[in-house]
Amino acid sequence: MAQANYKEALLEAQLDEDEGADILMVKPAMPYLDIIKGLKDQSNLPIAAYHVSGEYAMLKAAAMNGWLDEKAVVLEALMSIRRAGASVILTYYAKQAAKWLQE
C-alpha cells in the first residue's frame, strides 16, 4: 500500500472489515494518526495502534540525552494516539505508562 495514499488505506481497511475482520490495526501509530482518525470515523470496529519500537527508541534516546521530559512526552504521544481514535494501543512503554498514570 502506498504510504501517501490516505484513501487507499481506508479502502483496504473497509475490504478487511467486509471480509470479517474483528479489529483494525495501524502500524506505525504516530505517522498515521490521520489514518486512525479516518478508520474511527468510517468503522465501528475497534482500532488498534502499534506504537512501534522506532517510536519508542526515538523517545527513549531523546530522554536519555536530556532533550525532553520522558514522562510528559510519552503520555502526550499516547494521548494523541488515543485522541485520534485508537481503542487499543500496543507500546513498549505500556508498563511505565501504567505506572505514570497511577501517580
VEXGUVO-352144 format. One line per 8 residues: number of its first residue (from 0); their letters; for each residue x, y, z of N, C-alpha, C, O, CB. Coordinates in steps of 0.1 Angstrom, whole numbers. Glycine has a CB too. Example, Ala and Ser with C-alpha at 12.3 -4.5 7.8 and 13.67 -1.06 7.14 Angstrom:
<atoms>
0	as	132:-57:78:123:-45:78:132:-33:78:142:-33:85:113:-45:90; 128:-22:71:137:-11:71:129:0:79:134:11:80:141:-6:57
</atoms>
This chain:
<atoms>
0	maqanyke	8:-12:0:0:0:0:9:12:0:19:13:7:-10:0:12; 5:22:-8:13:34:-9:11:43:4:0:46:7:9:43:-21; 22:46:11:21:52:24:15:66:23:9:71:33:34:53:30; 15:73:11:10:86:10:-5:86:6:-11:96:5:18:94:0; -11:74:3:-24:73:-2:-34:70:9:-37:59:12:-25:62:-13; -40:81:15:-49:80:26:-62:72:21:-66:64:29:-53:94:30; -67:75:10:-79:68:5:-77:53:3:-86:45:6:-84:75:-8; -65:49:-1:-62:35:-3:-62:28:11:-67:17:12:-49:33:-10
8	alleaqld	-57:35:21:-56:29:34:-70:26:39:-73:16:45:-49:38:44; -79:36:37:-93:34:42:-100:24:34:-108:16:40:-101:48:41; -98:23:21:-104:13:13:-99:-1:17:-108:-10:18:-101:16:-2; -86:-3:19:-81:-16:23:-87:-20:36:-90:-32:38:-66:-15:24; -89:-11:45:-95:-14:58:-109:-18:57:-114:-27:63:-93:-2:68; -116:-11:48:-130:-15:45:-131:-29:39:-140:-36:43:-137:-4:36; -122:-32:30:-122:-46:25:-119:-56:36:-126:-67:36:-111:-47:14; -110:-53:45:-107:-62:56:-120:-64:65:-123:-75:69:-96:-57:65
16	edegadil	-127:-53:67:-139:-53:75:-150:-62:68:-156:-70:74:-144:-39:78; -151:-60:55:-161:-67:47:-158:-82:47:-167:-90:46:-161:-62:33; -145:-86:49:-141:-100:49:-142:-106:63:-138:-117:65:-126:-101:44; -146:-98:73:-149:-103:86:-139:-100:97:-138:-106:107:-149:-118:85; -130:-89:95:-121:-85:105:-128:-82:118:-139:-76:118:-112:-73:100; -122:-85:129:-127:-82:142:-121:-69:148:-127:-63:157:-124:-94:152; -110:-65:142:-103:-53:147:-94:-48:136:-90:-56:127:-94:-57:160; -91:-35:135:-83:-30:125:-70:-24:132:-71:-18:143:-90:-18:117
24	mvkpampy	-59:-27:126:-46:-22:133:-39:-13:123:-38:-15:111:-37:-34:136; -33:-3:130:-25:7:123:-11:6:128:-9:7:140:-31:22:124; -1:4:119:13:3:124:21:10:113:21:6:101:17:-12:125; 30:19:117:32:25:130:21:35:133:15:41:125:46:32:130; 20:38:146:9:47:151:11:61:148:3:68:141:7:45:165; 22:67:152:24:81:152:23:88:138:17:98:136:37:85:158; 30:82:128:29:88:115:16:87:108:13:93:98:40:82:106; 7:78:114:-6:76:107:-18:79:116:-28:73:116:-6:61:103
32	ldiikglk	-16:90:124:-28:94:132:-40:98:124:-51:96:128:-23:106:141; -37:103:112:-48:107:103:-56:94:98:-68:94:96:-43:115:91; -49:83:96:-55:71:92:-63:65:104:-74:60:102:-44:60:88; -58:66:116:-65:61:128:-78:69:128:-89:63:131:-57:63:141; -78:82:127:-90:90:127:-99:86:116:-111:85:119:-86:105:126; -94:85:104:-103:81:93:-110:67:95:-122:66:92:-95:80:80; -102:58:101:-108:45:104:-119:46:115:-129:39:114:-97:35:108; -116:54:125:-126:55:136:-139:62:130:-150:58:135:-120:64:147
40	dqsnlpia	-137:71:121:-149:77:115:-157:68:106:-169:70:105:-145:90:107; -151:58:100:-158:50:90:-162:36:95:-169:29:88:-149:48:78; -157:32:107:-159:19:111:-163:18:126:-160:27:134:-146:10:109; -171:8:129:-175:5:143:-165:-5:150:-167:-8:161:-189:1:144; -156:-10:142:-146:-20:148:-136:-13:157:-134:-1:155:-139:-27:137; -131:-20:167:-120:-14:175:-108:-11:166:-105:-19:157:-116:-24:186; -101:0:169:-89:3:162:-77:1:171:-77:7:182:-90:18:157; -68:-7:167:-56:-9:175:-45:-1:168:-44:0:156:-52:-24:175
48	ayhvsgey	-36:5:176:-25:13:171:-12:7:177:-11:6:189:-27:28:174; -2:5:169:10:-1:174:21:10:174:25:15:164:15:-13:165; 24:15:186:35:24:189:48:17:188:53:12:198:33:32:203; 54:16:176:64:7:173:78:10:180:79:20:186:66:7:158; 87:1:179:100:2:185:108:14:181:115:20:189:108:-11:183; 106:18:169:113:30:164:109:43:171:116:51:175:112:32:149; 96:43:174:90:55:181:95:54:195:98:65:201:74:54:180; 95:42:201:100:41:215:114:45:216:118:52:225:98:26:219
56	amlkaaam	122:40:207:137:42:207:140:57:205:149:63:212:144:35:196; 132:64:197:134:78:194:131:86:207:139:95:211:124:83:183; 120:83:214:117:90:227:127:86:238:131:95:245:103:87:231; 130:74:239:140:69:249:153:76:248:159:80:257:141:54:249; 158:76:235:172:82:233:171:97:236:181:102:242:176:80:218; 161:104:232:160:118:235:159:121:250:165:130:255:147:124:228; 152:112:257:151:114:271:165:111:278:169:119:287:140:104:277; 172:101:273:185:98:279:195:109:277:204:110:284:190:84:273
64	ngwldeka	193:116:266:202:127:263:198:140:270:204:151:268:203:129:248; 187:140:277:182:152:284:175:162:275:173:173:279:193:158:291; 171:157:264:164:166:254:149:168:256:143:178:251:166:161:240; 143:160:265:129:161:267:126:154:280:133:146:286:121:155:256; 114:158:285:108:151:297:101:139:293:90:139:287:99:161:305; 107:127:295:102:115:290:88:112:294:80:109:285:111:103:295; 84:113:307:71:111:311:61:120:304:51:115:298:70:113:326; 63:133:303:54:142:297:52:139:282:41:139:277:59:156:299
72	vvlealms	63:136:275:63:134:261:56:121:257:48:120:248:77:135:255; 60:110:265:54:97:263:38:98:265:31:93:257:60:86:271; 34:103:276:20:104:279:13:113:268:1:110:264:17:110:293; 19:123:263:13:131:253:12:123:240:2:124:233:22:144:250; 23:116:236:23:108:224:11:97:225:4:95:215:36:101:222; 10:90:236:0:80:238:-14:87:238:-23:81:232:2:72:251; -15:98:244:-28:105:243:-32:109:229:-44:109:225:-28:118:252; -22:113:221:-25:117:207:-30:105:199:-39:107:191:-13:123:201
80	irragasv	-25:94:202:-30:81:195:-44:78:200:-52:75:191:-20:69:198; -46:79:212:-60:77:218:-70:87:212:-81:84:208:-60:77:233; -66:100:212:-74:110:208:-78:109:193:-89:112:188:-68:124:210; -68:103:185:-71:101:171:-82:90:169:-88:90:158:-58:97:164; -83:81:179:-94:72:178:-90:57:181:-99:48:180:-100:72:165; -78:55:185:-74:41:189:-81:36:201:-82:43:211:-59:41:191; -86:24:200:-93:18:212:-82:10:220:-84:9:232:-104:8:207; -72:6:213:-61:-2:219:-48:3:214:-46:6:202:-62:-18:215
88	iltyyakq	-39:5:223:-25:10:220:-15:-1:224:-14:-4:236:-22:24:226; -8:-6:215:3:-15:218:16:-7:218:20:-1:208:4:-27:208; 23:-7:230:35:1:231:45:-6:240:42:-13:250:31:15:236; 58:-3:237:69:-8:246:68:0:259:75:-4:269:82:-6:240; 61:11:260:60:19:272:48:15:281:45:22:290:58:34:268; 42:4:278:30:0:285:31:0:300:24:6:307:25:-13:280; 41:-7:305:43:-9:320:46:5:326:41:9:336:54:-19:323; 55:12:319:59:25:325:48:35:325:45:42:334:71:31:317
96	aakwlqe	40:35:313:29:45:312:18:41:323:12:50:328:23:44:298; 16:28:325:6:25:335:10:30:349:2:34:357:5:9:335; 23:29:352:28:34:365:27:49:366:22:54:376:43:30:367; 30:56:355:29:71:355:15:75:356:12:85:363:34:76:342; 5:68:350:-9:71:351:-15:69:365:-25:75:369:-17:63:341; -8:60:373:-12:57:387:-8:68:396:-13:69:407:-7:44:391; 2:76:392:8:86:401:-1:98:404:2:107:411:21:92:396
</atoms>
